């Protein structure tokens, strides 16, 4: 059974940086795609970035492509989201999700973590 657990969220000041981690089990990172999503209250869940062996590193939300980066450590079964120059509008619950291929929408992914809260405020 596929399992994903996010961590690394918290309170950060505008302009700061944060690195989120997604530890996965039950599958190989080399065989599946893992994406980061976020959802703020009253907003749709939106995909940020996705990574897979076949598709590489894909920016799903273009307006954050220059500030957010995704990476993976196959040995540690972990996918990271590096968030730089964060803004108050980045405040949301951040989720990681997995499926066979990268998709643009939440329905494209069959497995999800519970999420980690990121709050950007001074």
Residue pairs with C-beta under 8 A, 6 or more apart in sequence:
1 26
2 24
2 25
2 26
2 27
2 98
2 110
2 111
3 24
3 25
3 26
3 111
4 22
4 23
4 24
4 34
4 96
4 97
4 98
4 111
4 112
4 113
5 22
5 23
5 24
5 113
5 114
6 20
6 21
6 22
6 94
6 95
6 96
6 113
6 114
6 115
6 116
7 20
7 21
7 23
7 116
8 18
8 19
8 20
8 21
8 116
9 18
9 20
9 93
9 94
9 116
9 117
9 118
9 119
10 18
10 117
10 118
10 119
11 119
11 121
12 18
12 86
12 118
12 119
12 120
13 120
13 121
13 122
14 86
14 87
14 88
14 120
14 121
14 122
15 85
15 86
16 86
16 120
17 82
17 83
17 84
17 85
17 86
18 82
18 83
18 86
18 118
19 80
19 81
19 82
19 83
20 36
20 80
20 81
20 83
20 94
20 96
20 116
20 118
21 78
21 79
21 80
22 34
22 36
22 78
22 79
22 80
22 81
22 96
22 113
23 76
23 77
23 78
24 34
24 77
24 78
24 79
24 96
24 98
25 77
27 98
28 74
29 72
29 74
29 77
29 79
30 53
30 74
31 53
32 52
32 98
32 99
32 100
33 50
33 51
33 52
33 54
33 55
33 98
33 99
33 100
33 101
33 102
33 103
34 50
34 51
34 52
34 72
34 79
34 96
34 97
34 98
35 47
35 48
35 49
35 50
35 51
35 60
35 96
35 97
35 98
35 102
35 103
35 109
36 47
36 48
36 49
36 50
36 68
36 70
36 79
36 81
36 94
36 95
36 96
36 97
37 45
37 46
37 47
37 48
37 94
37 95
37 96
37 97
37 106
38 45
38 46
38 48
38 90
38 92
38 93
38 94
38 95
38 118
39 45
39 46
39 92
39 93
39 95
39 115
40 89
40 91
40 92
40 93
43 92
45 95
45 106
46 60
46 61
47 60
47 61
47 103
47 104
47 105
47 106
48 59
48 60
48 61
48 64
48 68
48 70
48 81
48 94
49 57
49 58
49 59
49 60
49 61
49 64
49 65
49 68
49 69
49 70
49 81
50 57
50 58
50 60
50 70
50 102
50 103
51 57
51 58
51 70
51 71
51 72
51 79
51 102
52 58
52 101
52 102
54 101
55 101
55 102
57 69
57 70
57 71
58 102
59 65
60 102
60 104
64 90
67 83
67 84
67 85
67 86
68 81
68 82
68 83
68 84
69 81
69 82
69 84
70 79
70 80
70 81
70 82
71 79
71 80
71 82
72 78
72 79
72 80
73 79
73 80
79 96
81 94
81 96
83 90
83 118
86 118
86 120
87 120
88 120
88 121
89 120
90 118
90 120
91 118
91 119
91 120
91 121
92 117
92 118
93 115
93 116
93 117
93 118
94 115
94 116
94 117
94 118
95 112
95 113
95 114
95 115
96 112
96 113
97 106
97 109
97 111
97 112
97 113
98 109
98 110
98 111
99 108
99 109
99 110
99 111
101 108
102 108
103 109
